[in-house]
């Protein structure tokens, strides 16, 4: 007969064996698992090193391509743009927040085309009018009694459009159709419009002027052409200023000498909230009146876009302009304008 002490000893031996087995088994598994994880980590590190080297090589190639493209772009501009806009007064208008490089590409192209660059109007985020003080200050600046933001935007657009339309009047018969001398032929000297002086002093508009031309953008008495630059990141929505001003400038009988330009759209699978913003060129092309009055270029970031910008401004001769839509996206007619095309609205 097996006594109780034997049961106790047997049970203790079994439990001790199980404990030793679990301990040994767990230690073995932990060691094996740790070794496997180390191997996987080493493999990932080698893969990352290879990808890093590949990315460095690709970045070096991209830098070389961009440097080559910049040099080619400059040479093309110097050879292709020279004499395209001799002495033609040009004003650039852009909202703050967009890439400054976009405006620089335009101004460089205009200088290469021998245009007379008046400067750049930067529309600041104060025109968003999301603060009561800004609303009050804009009303005082425009010399209006209303403190309604919508009414102020309407009056701002009207006053800016009036200033631009007056400066864009066709030069008189004594002036050249291609080259405009704003001071000659009995015309008044270029001047800063009074309303722009007030807007500048209040911080609603900021200026960039060509080197050596002082600190004020002066508009000619006639012959002005306007290029509006837009893009991702603008501090103003299109409805705050740009579209209302262009709408007030638009005319079916005599198209305003305006060209609106933007960089290429970001592909949908790479677009973020900023890139998904409404684009100025799309608004213009989708509007019956604006599409017949304002030319557009949708690929300013490409060489073809800068060529199209210059040629579209050549076509936008005050009083005898031709409107077209250029680039690679919906609504574009050609990459650059056709220099041999017949004039027409």
DRENDREN-250409 format. One record per residue (C-alpha): x, y, z. Coordinates in steps of 0.001 Angstrom, whole numbers, padded with zeros to 6 digits, always signed. Example, Ala and Ser with C-alpha at 12.3 -4.5 7.8 and 13.67 -1.06 7.14 Angstrom:
+012300-004500+007800/+013670-001060+007140/
//
This chain:
+000000+000000+000000/+001318+003430-001031/+001354+005771+001929/+000563+009453+002046/+004244+010455+002375/+004941+008827-001001/+002122+010886-002560/+003607+014065-001164/+007086+013246-002384/+005811+012211-005832/+003676+015291-006227/+006557+017509-005130/+008889+015812-007625/+006383+016269-010439/+005878+019954-009644/+009625+020489-009334/+010199+018797-012681/+007509+020935-014327/+009032+024100-012868/+012544+023164-014005/+011193+022263-017451/+009318+025549-017814/+012325+027517-016651/+014698+025779-019037/+012206+025934-021902/+011469+029609-021373/+015149+030496-021211/+015803+028594-024404/+012877+030216-026201/+013866+033677-024980/+017404+033182-026219/+016199+031925-029596/+013668+034728-029948/+016242+037341-028963/+018678+035978-031508/+016029+036014-034231/+015073+039613-033419/+018718+040663-033476/+019118+039088-036891/+016019+040830-038202/+017182+044180-036777/+020597+043770-038381/+018916+043004-041697/+016716+046085-041428/+019708+048259-040596/+021540+046968-043671/+018438+047640-045811/+018144+051165-044391/+021813+051835-045068/+021390+050712-048676/+018252+052855-049103/+020041+055818-047528/+022896+055462-049971/+020403+055163-052828/+018522+058264-051657/+021784+060199-051380/+022668+059193-054939/+019208+060157-056219/+019350+063493-054349/+022740+064209-055874/+021290+063488-059323/+018279+065691-058584/+020521+068534-057389/+022588+068200-060555/+019442+068228-062722/+018076+071287-060899/+021386+073112-061243/+021493+072234-064925/+017853+073275-065374/+018490+076586-063594/+021433+077315-065864/+019463+076252-068933/+016476+078305-067822/+018638+081401-067419/+020286+080918-070800/+016964+080270-072516/+015494+083361-070909/+018385+085541-071960/+018206+084293-075550/+014456+083787-076025/+012972+086625-073969/+015277+089459-074965/+013333+092211-076720/+009915+090594-076245/+008573+093375-073981/+010854+096356-074642/+010004+099160-072223/+006526+097751-071499/+005417+098728-067980/+004671+095601-065892/+003195+095208-062422/+003221+091950-060449/+000418+091286-057934/+000615+088391-055465/-000774+087356-052068/+001606+086885-049176/+002140+083273-048143/+002956+081825-051540/+006498+080761-052377/+008515+083941-053007/+010427+081979-055644/+007347+081982-057884/+007344+085776-058016/+011106+085819-058487/+010780+083549-061540/+008266+085958-063055/+010262+089109-062332/+013449+087519-063676/+011664+086572-066898/+010246+090094-067240/+013679+091648-066769/+015110+089265-069382/+012319+090386-071733/+013434+094022-071291/+010173+095027-069628/+009958+098118-067418/+009149+096439-064099/+007210+098781-061808/+007448+096344-058896/+005273+093931-056927/+002148+094535-054896/+002027+091985-052069/-001508+091617-050658/-001129+090858-046939/-003179+088698-044593/-004667+091854-043046/-007121+091757-045968/-008669+088596-044526/-010551+091012-042237/-010969+088472-039434/-010304+091110-036799/-012519+094087-035897/-009526+096427-035855/-008597+095409-039413/-012161+096040-040573/-012177+099488-038976/-008737+100388-040352/-009632+099280-043882/-012824+101363-043757/-010758+104392-042734/-008117+103647-045367/-010721+103425-048125/-012497+106473-046656/-015755+104580-046266/-018349+104729-043511/-019322+101045-043617/-017762+098504-041277/-019211+095505-043106/-016408+093186-044242/-018246+092118-047392/-018925+095691-048463/-015329+096659-047756/-013992+093829-049940/-016320+094953-052731/-015136+098567-052487/-011500+097503-052187/-011798+095470-055390/-013486+098357-057180/-010854+100900-056139/-007918+098616-056994/-009499+097750-060339/-010038+101460-061082/-006355+102163-060380/-005183+099293-062571/-007624+100067-065386/-006487+103688-065505/-002821+102681-065684/-003626+100024-068303/-005297+102397-070746/-003781+102067-074236/-001018+104604-074884/-001901+107440-077232/-000978+107426-080888/+002379+109051-080153/+003453+105939-078225/+004654+102695-079698/+002337+099704-079660/+005106+097412-078456/+007272+099710-076397/+005847+102224-073967/+007727+105203-072588/+005675+106159-069515/+007419+109515-069162/+007739+110475-072808/+005229+111519-075426/+003764+114120-073113/+002559+111539-070613/+002587+112102-066877/+005457+110671-064859/+004779+107359-063059/+003288+107863-059626/+002068+105957-056579/-001754+105939-056579/-003152+107675-053521/-005273+104729-052409/-002243+102424-052647/-000207+104805-050513/-002878+104584-047800/-003157+100798-048103/+000623+100498-047845/+000820+102731-044789/-001899+100652-043093/-000124+097374-043881/-002780+095957-046227/-000352+096057-049169/+003434+095727-049181/+005844+096645-051971/+008827+095054-053643/+010583+097417-056028/+013395+096841-058528/+016883+097598-057281/+017695+101277-057345/+014082+102403-057858/+013405+103668-054345/+010814+102130-052042/+007541+102977-053812/+005792+101224-056713/+004873+103903-059239/+002373+103145-061988/+002497+104693-065470/-000226+106899-066856/-000991+104258-069495/+000210+101053-071107/+000456+098929-067940/+000279+095120-068142/-000410+093059-065022/+000689+089583-064046/-001060+087980-061055/+000917+085228-059344/-000869+082724-057107/-000050+079363-055590/-000313+077083-052535/-000060+078661-049115/-001627+082015-049966/-002616+083900-046819/-005758+085178-048565/-008530+083126-050085/-009187+083876-053745/-012459+085565-052867/-010824+088027-050474/-009195+090128-053198/-007818+088506-056362/-011013+087226-057981/-013090+090352-057132/-010396+092636-058590/-010092+090537-061755/-013875+090449-062105/-014065+094247-061881/-011275+094504-064483/-012888+092009-066866/-014384+093254-070090/-015696+091382-073102/-015113+094331-075441/-011574+095174-074348/-009830+092407-072351/-007762+093665-069446/-004010+093261-070030/-003795+090635-067254/-002109+087225-067129/-002696+084970-064094/-000022+082354-063415/+000403+079432-061008/+002725+076442-060580/+001643+072969-061672/-001036+071277-059585/+000107+068644-057089/-001036+065104-058098/-004113+063993-056156/-002325+061079-054471/+000288+063490-053069/-001947+066457-052288/-002378+067688-048711/-004875+070242-047424/-002687+073149-048583/-002201+071748-052085/-005924+071020-052336/-006821+074711-052105/-008865+076212-054929/-006617+077372-057753/-006882+080784-059421/-006347+079458-062954/-009241+077007-062481/-011580+079733-061212/-010756+081929-064203/-011118+079133-066757/-014454+078036-065275/-015941+081555-065390/-017508+082673-068687/-016462+086324-068373/-013043+085867-066779/-012025+083143-069226/-012560+085599-072105/-010784+088475-070346/-007811+087076-068406/-005070+084824-069794/-003786+081972-067620/-000658+079827-067285/-000854+076722-065090/+002795+075516-065048/+004920+078446-063894/+007370+076036-062227/+008410+074682-065657/+010468+076291-068380/+007455+076047-070703/+005383+077963-068128/+007795+080864-067976/+007944+080993-071763/+004136+080994-071849/+004020+083787-069242/+006233+086103-071291/+004468+085371-074587/+001022+085730-072988/+002079+089152-071691/+003256+090057-075197/-000229+089136-076399/-001850+091187-073622/-001155+094477-075351/-003327+097227-073821/-006219+098000-076139/-005359+095190-078550/-004972+092128-076362/-005344+088446-077117/-006512+086085-074348/-005337+082491-074082/-004949+079650-071584/-001663+077769-071525/-000072+074834-069759/-000804+071149-069230/-004041+071032-067246/-007763+071124-067976/-008745+074215-069915/-005301+074837-071386/-005194+075371-075143/-001448+075063-075773/+001811+074828-073828/+003057+078305-074865/+001118+080760-077048/+001545+080488-080808/+003572+083543-081862/+002222+083225-085417/-001440+083244-084391/-003589+086113-085632/-004613+088732-083131/-008038+088393-081737/-009997+088506-078502/
//
